[in-house]
């Protein structure tokens, strides 16, 4: 198997895993509103692991590693392992992590590591219900981050808008995702997410979009499109 084929297979596998995460998020809107940071954090972590080996070691990776090391720090009376960090309280630890991500996002804006930091800050803002801060962090990645990260940031930003009932804004962001697919968010993923949001204002068009995908040869796509189609079609009929 040549190198390019292995790379393509790796990309396809990762895209399907990301498809599962975003489809779950779309199908479980109530949980996303309450625990949205969890789904987003899972995506960011998966992206970091996936792309880590593609980057050369350097200052940015060291800075990111330092923040992750802080995340593993013990607190209170917990025993600190050799070489580990320790904080007296969870609040102290949280502040140190937030500062680390903020410094990383500012200093290395536009890089993969800076984008990961910004999305982590956005995820934390979602968990705290700070929608304005979440929008700010995700928009920064959309505007300046590498394509793979920008795609994820669009999906996260759309969730933030949708959670606030700003469906028009969510639709605009998701249409951008449809027009700018990447290895992390495919055109099909973005289309299904867009159809779900659009259903409240234009059910007919949403069903039309999903109907085209129900016959996709890709099982994750056809399955997700079929599920979304059924949910939208039967909504309000019970």
N, C-alpha and C positions, 0 to 999 in steps of 0.2 A: 504493500500500500504506500503510495507516494505521499510526500509531505503535504501537498495541497489537498489531497483527498482526506487526510487525517484532520487537517484544519477545518475543512467543510463539515465533516461529521461532528467535530467538536462544537462548531458554531450552531449546527442544526439541533444538537442535543441541548445546548444551553438555551436556545430560543424556545424550545418546547417546554423546558422547565420554567422559564419566565412566563410562558403562555399560561401554564397551570396556576401560577401565583396570581397573575392579573385577572384570570377568569374567575378564580375563587373570590377575589376582591370585588369584582363586579357583581357576582351572584349573591354576595353577602353584604349588601350595602350597609345594613344596620350595624353589623359587627365592625365594618371598616370605619364607620363614623365614630364608634366607641373605641376601637382598638386599631385605628388606621396606621399608627406608627409601627405596629408589629409587622404588618405585611410589607410596608415600605422598607423597614430595617432588614427583613429577610432578603429582599431584592438587592439592596445595597451590599449586603454581606456576600451574596452569591456572585454578584458582579465583581466584587473585589477579589474573591478567590479565583474567579475565572480569568481575569485579566492580569493578575499579579505576575505571573511568569512571563508575560509579554513585555514587562517594563524592565529597564535596566536599573540596577541598584543605584542609589544616590541619596541626596539630601531629602528629597520628598518622601522616599520610602522610609527613611530613618524617622522623619517627623511623624509619619502615620503610625509606624511601629511604636513610637513613644506613647502616642495617645491610646493605642490598643493595650499597651502595657499598663497604663493607668487604669483602664477599664477592669483589669484583672486584680487591682489592688485590694487588699483586705481592709476591713473596717472594724472599729470597736475592739472587742476582745479577741477577734479572730487571730490565729497564729499566722504571722507573716513568713512565707517561705524565703529561703536564701535568695537574695537579689531582688526580692519583691518590694512593692510599694505598700505603704499603710497610711490610712487616714483614720482620724478619731471618730468621724461621723459620716453617714451616707451623704449628707448635704455637702460636706467638704469634698468628698470624692466626686460628686456630680458637678460641682463648680469647676474642679480641676479638669474634668473630661470636657466640659463645655468650653472652657478657655482653650484647651488644646485643639479642639475642632475648629473653634473660631479663628485662632491664629493660623491654622493650616489652611482653612478656606480663604482667608485674606491674603496670606503670603503666596500661596500657590494657586490662585484663582485661574481657572481655565485648564488646569491639569487634571489627570484622573484622580490623584490623591486629594486635590482641593475640592473636586466635585463630590467625592465620597464624603468629605468632611461637611460640605454644605448640605448634602442630603441627610446626613446624620443629624445636623442641627434642625433641618426641616422636620424630620421624623420626631424629634424631641418636642418641637413646637406643636406638632399635631397632637401628641400625647397630652400636652398641657392646654390644648384648646386655643393656642395662640395662632389664629389663622393668618393674621397679617405677617407674622414672622415666617410662618411656613411658606406662604406665597413668595416672600422675598428670597428665601433660600433656594426654593425650587426654580424660580424664574432666573436666578443667577446662573444656575447650571444649564438651563435651557438656552440662555443667551451666550454663555461663554464656555461651557463644558465640551469635552470630546463627544462625538456623535452618539456613541453607545450610552453615555451617561445622560446626555440631553434627552434621549428618547425615554429613559426611565423617569427623568424629572418631569417630562410632559404628562406621563401617566399619573404620577404622584400629584402634580399640580391639579390635574383634572379631578382627582378624588377630593382634593381640598375644596375646590369650587363646588363640586356636587354636594359635599357634606354641608355646605352653607346654603344650598338651594340656588346657587348661581349657575344654572344649567346652560345658559347662553355662553358664559365664559368657558365652561367645561367643554362644550361642543366645539368652540373655536380651537381650544388647545388640542383636543383629540383629532380634529381635522388636520391640524399641523402634523400630528403623529402619523396619520394615514398618509400624508403627502411626503413624510420624511422617515420611512421605515429604516430599521437598522437590525443588527444581529441580536439586539436585546429586546426590541419590540417590533414585531413584524407588522405589515400592513393589515393582515387579517386580525391580529390581536387588537390593533387600534380601531379597526372597523367595528368589531363586536362591541367594544367599549363605547364607541360613539353611538351605535344603535341603541344601546341600553339607556344612555342619557337622552337621546333624541325621542325615545318612546313616549315620554310625557307630553311632548308638544306636537309630534308628528309620527303617530303610531304606524301609519301606512308606509311611510318612507323607511322607518326603522325595520319593519318586517321585510320590506323589499331588499334591503341591504343584507339582512341575515339569510334570506332565502337563497341568495346566490352562493353563500358559503356552506349551506347545509349539504351540498353535493361535493364538497372539497375532498380530494383523495387523501388529504392529511387528516387522520382520525381525530387528533386533538382539536383541529379547526372545525370539522363537521360536527363533532360532538358538542363543542361549546356553542357553536352557532345554533344548533338544534335546540339546545337547552334554553338559550336566550330567546329564541323564536317562540317556543312554547310558553315561557313565562310571560312574555309581552302580550302574546295573542290571548291568553286566558285571564290576564289581569283585569279585575273589575267584574268578571263574569260569575264569581262565586257568590 
